[in-house]
Amino acid sequence: VSTQSTWGYNRNTAVLNSDISWIGDSAIASWGYTNETGAHPEQGIDGTDGNHPVGNMIIGNMIHEVGLYEKQSSFYIQAKTALSTIKMNTMFNGPRAGVNYNDGFGGGDVLADNVIFNTCRESGDHGPFNSWDRQPFLTTYKTGKPSLDMALRTITGNFMIANYESQEAVDNDDGSCYYETSYNFMAYSGNGMKNDFGGHDNVHHNNLYAFVDKGFEICPQLPGHNDYFYNNTVISTTSGNYGDGVCTGGGAFVVHDNKIFTPTGTASICNENIPTSRDPGTTVGKIPSN
């Protein structure tokens, strides 16, 4: 079972400066409840009663050798939880995603200054970080009033190695939205930025992606809910389009001022060779031999 489990109404639970290892399931799990009238209590979308963890602090821990029996496990997983801080941890050696946000409940979470590697050792997909967001939840964390939009989540200052053929270092899956991912070092994997199945309002800036296939691969967005990719450095193992998505219309991705390095010293976006007005300020060069 998990070493630390937080369920229902909890505030400011802290796991600090601990060594957590050789765990059968996830090392730390946090789970809240929502309300629904009728025959299905605690299974609806309304989280305004506060019956969920808020303000978890997971700081300064060494977490490794997890998921010995349960393979759908992580160093830290949260569901129906808000305003968590996961910071300055070293996490490695697990069978699945390293840190997993199960849903888009509440938001306001910070994942910062962690070292995460050796994830997905016994599975495919995912990587050091994974998120899902399959339905909206009603909370008050974005505006102070009930809203189906969550507060912005931040992923910053992390050192993430997406080895074991991870799909991404940061995998925003299944409609994930309202993420700002910045100032991270992310090595290997298929893509730098991922967003699919209706995901939107995700921003990657000032990251370094080392030895990835592409800088990003994202789905279409609605106008006003675009994804942004700018001021990043991409060291790509391939030439051609350094990112894929919808290139025209109000739901197109927004790119500018990136630095791209490829084996041939050439790259493109929307099948237009860089430099191009479609991607102002972006430059391309050849990966140095040393």
Secondary structure, DSSP 4 states (H G I P E B T S, - for coil): --SEEEESSEES-EEES-EEES-SS-SEEEE---B-SSS-TT-SSB-TT--SEE--EEES-EEES--SS-SS--SEEEES-BS-EEES-EEE--SS-SEEE-S-SSB--EEES-EEES--TTS-S--SEEE---S--BBSTTTSS-BSSPBPEEEES-EEE-TTT-SEEEEE-TT-EEEEEES-EEESSSEEEEE-TT-EEEEEES-EEEEESEEEEE----TT---EEES-EEEESS-SBSEES--SSTT--EEES-EEEESSS--EETTEESS-TTSTT-EEEEPP--
